[in-house]
């Protein structure tokens, strides 16, 4: 399954960005039931979970982004989003979306937060 991530860019600390990840070729009934997540990888660091939908539809967040980031999805559009507010320089990373049920990854989108 091809996942297409977009929305990254350069933003000042305190600003906001909204990332999008689309799976236009996925069958709607499959997409709506799949656990999807956002991960990120900063330079020199391992890839880490940012936010995800579990199999039950519950949301989970990394402690470092709780209260600032919100994951959402639009099943009709076969898309998952990550609204990022109050961005910090330490949020700088390449952000990836992932279908957790198939371990399929999107291509990544770079987020750079300047101080």
NUZAKE-823505 format. One record per residue: residue number from 1; x negated, y negated, z negated of N, C-alpha, C in turn; residue in three letters. Coordinates in Angstrom, 3 decimals. Example, Ala and Ser with C-alpha at 12.3 -4.5 7.8 and 13.67 -1.06 7.14 Angstrom:
<1; <-13.190; 5.690; -7.800>; <-12.300; 4.500; -7.800>; <-13.200; 3.300; -7.800>; ALA>
<2; <-12.850; 2.250; -7.080>; <-13.670; 1.060; -7.140>; <-12.900; -0.030; -7.870>; SER>
This chain:
<1; <-0.853; 1.190; 0.000>; <0.000; 0.000; 0.000>; <-0.888; -1.239; 0.000>; UNK>
<2; <-0.595; -2.164; 0.876>; <-1.415; -3.371; 0.964>; <-0.815; -4.459; 0.089>; UNK>
<3; <-1.628; -4.986; -0.804>; <-1.235; -6.078; -1.675>; <-1.970; -7.327; -1.233>; UNK>
<4; <-1.250; -8.423; -1.111>; <-1.828; -9.661; -0.602>; <-1.725; -10.730; -1.674>; UNK>
<5; <-2.868; -11.086; -2.240>; <-2.906; -12.087; -3.301>; <-3.252; -13.447; -2.725>; UNK>
<6; <-2.700; -14.488; -3.326>; <-2.967; -15.848; -2.884>; <-2.712; -16.812; -4.029>; UNK>
<7; <-3.112; -18.058; -3.826>; <-2.794; -19.096; -4.795>; <-3.963; -19.603; -5.609>; UNK>
<8; <-5.123; -18.984; -5.456>; <-6.263; -19.445; -6.214>; <-6.767; -20.796; -5.720>; UNK>
<9; <-7.690; -21.374; -6.469>; <-8.251; -22.650; -6.079>; <-9.037; -23.257; -7.208>; UNK>
<10; <-9.371; -24.530; -7.023>; <-10.130; -25.295; -8.007>; <-9.174; -26.212; -8.761>; UNK>
<11; <-9.261; -26.155; -10.079>; <-8.384; -26.979; -10.907>; <-9.162; -27.462; -12.120>; UNK>
<12; <-8.786; -28.601; -12.635>; <-9.438; -29.119; -13.832>; <-8.886; -28.429; -15.072>; UNK>
<13; <-9.668; -28.405; -16.089>; <-9.230; -27.836; -17.363>; <-7.938; -28.529; -17.805>; UNK>
<14; <-7.005; -27.715; -18.287>; <-5.700; -28.227; -18.674>; <-4.664; -28.160; -17.574>; UNK>
<15; <-5.112; -27.888; -16.363>; <-4.204; -27.828; -15.228>; <-3.516; -26.482; -15.099>; UNK>
<16; <-2.769; -26.343; -14.008>; <-1.970; -25.139; -13.771>; <-2.172; -24.622; -12.354>; UNK>
<17; <-1.998; -23.331; -12.212>; <-1.978; -22.678; -10.911>; <-0.953; -21.553; -10.965>; UNK>
<18; <-0.436; -21.229; -9.806>; <0.479; -20.089; -9.714>; <-0.062; -19.126; -8.658>; UNK>
<19; <-0.372; -17.943; -9.076>; <-0.843; -16.916; -8.159>; <0.335; -16.070; -7.689>; UNK>
<20; <0.219; -15.623; -6.448>; <1.250; -14.760; -5.876>; <0.614; -13.502; -5.323>; UNK>
<21; <1.351; -12.425; -5.387>; <0.890; -11.162; -4.819>; <2.082; -10.504; -4.149>; UNK>
<22; <1.950; -10.256; -2.864>; <3.066; -9.703; -2.103>; <2.718; -8.315; -1.572>; UNK>
<23; <3.736; -7.501; -1.504>; <3.595; -6.164; -0.918>; <4.703; -6.002; 0.117>; UNK>
<24; <4.588; -6.704; 1.231>; <5.702; -6.778; 2.189>; <6.080; -5.446; 2.822>; UNK>
<25; <5.162; -4.500; 2.822>; <5.457; -3.215; 3.476>; <6.009; -2.170; 2.512>; UNK>
<26; <6.088; -2.529; 1.252>; <6.554; -1.549; 0.277>; <8.075; -1.475; 0.300>; UNK>
<27; <8.590; -0.275; 0.225>; <10.033; -0.090; 0.161>; <10.551; -0.721; -1.130>; UNK>
<28; <11.677; -1.437; -1.019>; <12.204; -2.182; -2.150>; <12.419; -1.290; -3.370>; UNK>
<29; <12.997; -0.126; -3.167>; <13.286; 0.759; -4.298>; <12.016; 1.224; -4.989>; UNK>
<30; <10.947; 1.309; -4.246>; <9.659; 1.694; -4.843>; <9.056; 0.506; -5.573>; UNK>
<31; <9.061; -0.644; -4.912>; <8.452; -1.832; -5.511>; <9.109; -2.169; -6.835>; UNK>
<32; <10.422; -2.140; -6.878>; <11.139; -2.585; -8.075>; <10.853; -1.705; -9.286>; UNK>
<33; <10.403; -0.488; -9.054>; <10.134; 0.401; -10.180>; <8.679; 0.514; -10.545>; UNK>
<34; <7.819; -0.107; -9.763>; <6.384; 0.061; -10.003>; <5.842; -0.906; -11.046>; UNK>
<35; <4.988; -0.388; -11.918>; <4.313; -1.282; -12.852>; <3.212; -2.045; -12.108>; UNK>
<36; <3.257; -3.339; -12.172>; <2.314; -4.196; -11.470>; <1.571; -5.065; -12.465>; UNK>
<37; <0.350; -5.400; -12.139>; <-0.420; -6.203; -13.066>; <-1.389; -7.140; -12.386>; UNK>
<38; <-1.859; -8.081; -13.168>; <-2.924; -8.998; -12.751>; <-4.162; -8.725; -13.593>; UNK>
<39; <-5.285; -8.675; -12.920>; <-6.576; -8.483; -13.557>; <-7.505; -9.590; -13.091>; UNK>
<40; <-8.606; -9.753; -13.801>; <-9.589; -10.738; -13.365>; <-10.996; -10.255; -13.663>; UNK>
<41; <-11.916; -10.772; -12.883>; <-13.317; -10.441; -13.087>; <-14.140; -11.710; -12.968>; UNK>
<42; <-14.730; -12.084; -14.083>; <-15.598; -13.252; -14.120>; <-17.013; -12.827; -13.736>; UNK>
<43; <-17.831; -13.767; -13.281>; <-19.207; -13.427; -12.895>; <-19.960; -12.745; -14.029>; UNK>
<44; <-20.541; -11.600; -13.731>; <-21.337; -10.894; -14.719>; <-20.540; -10.125; -15.749>; UNK>
<45; <-19.228; -10.087; -15.589>; <-18.392; -9.405; -16.561>; <-17.579; -8.311; -15.881>; UNK>
<46; <-17.041; -7.419; -16.707>; <-16.205; -6.352; -16.184>; <-14.797; -6.869; -15.892>; UNK>
<47; <-14.138; -6.185; -14.996>; <-12.762; -6.533; -14.685>; <-11.889; -6.247; -15.907>; UNK>
<48; <-10.966; -7.146; -16.184>; <-10.127; -6.998; -17.362>; <-8.668; -7.279; -17.026>; UNK>
<49; <-7.805; -6.678; -17.817>; <-6.384; -6.908; -17.670>; <-6.037; -8.318; -18.138>; UNK>
<50; <-5.203; -8.999; -17.356>; <-4.694; -10.306; -17.741>; <-3.242; -10.174; -18.199>; UNK>
<51; <-2.422; -9.591; -17.352>; <-0.995; -9.434; -17.661>; <-0.446; -8.316; -16.797>; UNK>
<52; <0.575; -7.659; -17.291>; <1.137; -6.556; -16.526>; <2.577; -6.287; -16.922>; UNK>
<53; <3.270; -5.628; -15.998>; <4.563; -5.020; -16.283>; <4.309; -3.546; -16.548>; UNK>
<54; <4.849; -3.050; -17.642>; <4.718; -1.631; -17.935>; <5.768; -0.849; -17.144>; UNK>
<55; <5.726; 0.459; -17.286>; <6.713; 1.300; -16.609>; <8.141; 0.979; -17.046>; UNK>
<56; <8.295; 0.507; -18.267>; <9.621; 0.182; -18.784>; <10.067; -1.221; -18.399>; UNK>
<57; <9.147; -1.973; -17.780>; <9.477; -3.345; -17.412>; <9.043; -4.375; -18.434>; UNK>
<58; <8.517; -3.907; -19.559>; <8.019; -4.836; -20.569>; <6.744; -5.507; -20.068>; UNK>
<59; <6.470; -6.670; -20.610>; <5.260; -7.390; -20.209>; <4.198; -7.285; -21.298>; UNK>
<60; <2.967; -7.196; -20.865>; <1.829; -7.174; -21.772>; <0.825; -8.225; -21.320>; UNK>
<61; <0.204; -8.886; -22.275>; <-0.753; -9.943; -21.969>; <-2.038; -9.731; -22.761>; UNK>
<62; <-3.129; -10.131; -22.152>; <-4.379; -10.198; -22.901>; <-4.237; -11.291; -23.952>; UNK>
<63; <-4.860; -11.068; -25.091>; <-4.760; -12.053; -26.176>; <-5.234; -13.432; -25.734>; UNK>
<64; <-6.208; -13.457; -24.865>; <-6.804; -14.734; -24.460>; <-5.872; -15.595; -23.610>; UNK>
<65; <-4.807; -15.000; -23.073>; <-3.916; -15.772; -22.205>; <-2.507; -15.892; -22.761>; UNK>
<66; <-2.237; -15.247; -23.869>; <-0.895; -15.306; -24.455>; <-0.493; -16.755; -24.743>; UNK>
<67; <0.724; -17.080; -24.358>; <1.216; -18.432; -24.560>; <0.836; -19.404; -23.464>; UNK>
<68; <-0.066; -18.993; -22.573>; <-0.492; -19.878; -21.483>; <-0.108; -19.312; -20.109>; UNK>
<69; <-0.169; -18.010; -19.968>; <0.116; -17.360; -18.684>; <1.449; -16.614; -18.768>; UNK>
<70; <2.140; -16.556; -17.635>; <3.401; -15.823; -17.559>; <3.429; -14.996; -16.281>; UNK>
<71; <3.675; -13.716; -16.425>; <3.833; -12.838; -15.268>; <5.315; -12.700; -14.957>; UNK>
<72; <5.629; -12.706; -13.679>; <7.021; -12.543; -13.266>; <7.024; -11.797; -11.931>; UNK>
<73; <8.218; -11.372; -11.536>; <8.309; -10.660; -10.267>; <9.629; -10.980; -9.583>; UNK>
<74; <9.605; -10.891; -8.281>; <10.802; -11.047; -7.463>; <10.863; -9.799; -6.580>; UNK>
<75; <11.686; -8.860; -6.974>; <11.697; -7.585; -6.264>; <12.190; -7.732; -4.824>; UNK>
<76; <13.128; -8.635; -4.606>; <13.636; -8.818; -3.239>; <12.510; -9.291; -2.321>; UNK>
<77; <11.681; -10.177; -2.846>; <10.532; -10.649; -2.078>; <9.326; -9.724; -2.208>; UNK>
<78; <9.500; -8.648; -2.976>; <8.389; -7.718; -3.168>; <7.131; -8.468; -3.624>; UNK>
<79; <7.293; -9.309; -4.583>; <6.193; -10.158; -5.026>; <6.107; -10.187; -6.547>; UNK>
<80; <4.889; -10.361; -7.012>; <4.632; -10.568; -8.428>; <3.813; -11.844; -8.558>; UNK>
<81; <4.070; -12.602; -9.613>; <3.458; -13.907; -9.766>; <2.735; -14.001; -11.113>; UNK>
<82; <1.795; -14.928; -11.171>; <1.129; -15.247; -12.426>; <1.077; -16.762; -12.532>; UNK>
<83; <1.905; -17.297; -13.414>; <1.882; -18.730; -13.691>; <0.848; -18.980; -14.775>; UNK>
<84; <-0.127; -19.803; -14.463>; <-1.218; -20.072; -15.389>; <-1.201; -21.532; -15.781>; UNK>
<85; <-0.980; -21.796; -17.046>; <-0.961; -23.157; -17.572>; <-2.091; -23.361; -18.564>; UNK>
<86; <-2.371; -24.599; -18.854>; <-3.428; -24.943; -19.827>; <-4.716; -24.183; -19.514>; UNK>
<87; <-5.116; -24.223; -18.267>; <-6.291; -23.461; -17.849>; <-7.560; -23.972; -18.517>; UNK>
<88; <-8.461; -23.040; -18.749>; <-9.731; -23.324; -19.411>; <-10.876; -22.883; -18.504>; UNK>
<89; <-12.033; -23.459; -18.677>; <-13.178; -23.018; -17.859>; <-13.427; -21.519; -17.962>; UNK>
<90; <-13.162; -20.929; -19.101>; <-13.393; -19.487; -19.265>; <-12.374; -18.630; -18.511>; UNK>
<91; <-11.358; -19.265; -17.928>; <-10.417; -18.537; -17.071>; <-10.966; -18.382; -15.647>; UNK>
<92; <-12.074; -19.004; -15.367>; <-12.675; -18.897; -14.039>; <-13.015; -17.447; -13.726>; UNK>
<93; <-12.499; -16.957; -12.625>; <-12.702; -15.556; -12.251>; <-12.033; -15.298; -10.908>; UNK>
<94; <-12.318; -14.140; -10.360>; <-11.541; -13.646; -9.230>; <-10.371; -12.859; -9.817>; UNK>
<95; <-9.186; -13.196; -9.400>; <-7.972; -12.569; -9.914>; <-7.446; -11.569; -8.891>; UNK>
<96; <-7.100; -10.404; -9.385>; <-6.611; -9.322; -8.542>; <-5.239; -8.864; -9.024>; UNK>
<97; <-4.397; -8.526; -8.091>; <-3.172; -7.840; -8.461>; <-3.365; -6.347; -8.207>; UNK>
<98; <-2.624; -5.569; -8.937>; <-2.788; -4.122; -8.861>; <-1.459; -3.429; -9.057>; UNK>
<99; <-1.220; -2.437; -8.238>; <-0.108; -1.532; -8.455>; <-0.620; -0.443; -9.385>; UNK>
<100; <-0.221; -0.497; -10.633>; <-0.772; 0.410; -11.630>; <-0.364; 1.865; -11.407>; UNK>
<101; <0.700; 2.083; -10.656>; <1.130; 3.466; -10.443>; <0.290; 4.172; -9.387>; UNK>
<102; <-0.280; 3.405; -8.469>; <-1.072; 4.002; -7.392>; <-2.526; 3.567; -7.418>; UNK>
<103; <-2.866; 2.696; -8.369>; <-4.215; 2.143; -8.455>; <-4.603; 1.440; -7.156>; UNK>
<104; <-3.642; 0.770; -6.534>; <-3.908; -0.014; -5.337>; <-4.189; -1.455; -5.737>; UNK>
<105; <-5.251; -2.019; -5.153>; <-5.683; -3.371; -5.501>; <-5.484; -4.325; -4.334>; UNK>
<106; <-5.142; -5.565; -4.679>; <-5.157; -6.626; -3.695>; <-6.583; -7.101; -3.484>; UNK>
<107; <-6.770; -8.042; -2.562>; <-8.122; -8.445; -2.178>; <-8.745; -9.439; -3.138>; UNK>
<108; <-8.013; -10.017; -4.047>; <-8.561; -10.964; -4.991>; <-8.450; -12.396; -4.507>; UNK>
<109; <-8.243; -13.296; -5.462>; <-8.197; -14.723; -5.158>; <-8.968; -15.455; -6.253>; UNK>
<110; <-9.819; -16.379; -5.844>; <-10.733; -17.039; -6.769>; <-10.056; -18.227; -7.449>; UNK>
<111; <-10.166; -18.236; -8.763>; <-9.705; -19.359; -9.583>; <-10.922; -19.972; -10.259>; UNK>
<112; <-11.112; -21.265; -10.047>; <-12.226; -21.978; -10.662>; <-11.668; -23.132; -11.476>; UNK>
<113; <-12.011; -23.139; -12.742>; <-11.533; -24.185; -13.647>; <-12.732; -25.029; -14.067>; UNK>
<114; <-12.693; -26.291; -13.727>; <-13.791; -27.187; -14.059>; <-13.522; -27.888; -15.389>; UNK>
<115; <-14.585; -28.167; -16.096>; <-14.447; -28.813; -17.408>; <-14.438; -30.320; -17.280>; UNK>
